[in-house]
């Protein structure tokens, strides 16, 4: 049974709409880790769930960087990258403090920052195939391939 994402609804929706499979899977795994961390915070436990979320957040940031392209992430997307990093730091502070309310508020900011970064990257710079350059210029050709003649319609 699938459940709706509780902590990353904007990021999951953006990744799904952009058909970004790797990013979507990573966002869903991160959402589950956040749910486990939230439960541990509410229970006052210092479990592995609390310690495991920070590395998962970093993996989601890496997946986002791969999706939007490292060049964009560190150039035009620098503002977005910094917002994500700041929101991630706020989350990590909330986890360290064991503050459930701060955690919930920080996750709203993190989700917004992450989803904004995902949708802000111009589509022309996103790689269509993993490992392939994203723009036509980077692929080496700006020309369209000739089309075969179409039959007459009556």
Long-range contacts (C-beta under 8 A, 24 or more apart in sequence): 5-31, 6-31, 6-34, 6-35, 6-38, 7-31, 7-34, 7-35, 7-38, 7-107, 7-111, 8-34, 8-107, 8-110, 8-111, 8-114, 8-115, 9-111, 10-111, 10-112, 10-114, 10-115, 11-60, 11-111, 11-114, 11-115, 11-118, 13-115, 14-115, 14-118, 14-119, 15-67, 15-118, 18-67, 18-118, 18-119, 18-126, 20-67, 20-118, 22-63, 22-66, 22-67, 22-130, 23-63, 23-64, 23-66, 23-67, 23-118, 26-59, 26-60, 26-63, 27-60, 27-63, 27-114, 29-56, 29-59, 30-56, 30-57, 30-59, 30-60, 34-107, 37-95, 37-103, 38-100, 38-103, 38-104, 41-95, 41-98, 41-99, 41-100, 41-103, 42-100, 44-98, 46-98, 50-95, 50-98, 53-91, 53-95, 54-88, 54-91, 54-92, 54-95, 57-88, 57-91, 57-92, 57-110, 58-88, 60-114, 61-85, 61-88, 61-114, 64-114, 64-117, 64-118, 66-130, 67-118, 67-121, 67-126, 68-117, 68-118, 68-121, 68-125, 68-126, 69-121, 69-125, 69-126, 69-127, 69-134, 71-125, 72-121, 72-122, 72-125, 73-117, 76-121, 77-117, 77-120, 77-121, 80-113, 80-116, 80-117, 80-120, 81-117, 83-113, 83-116, 83-117, 84-110, 84-113, 84-114, 84-117, 86-113, 87-112, 87-113, 87-114
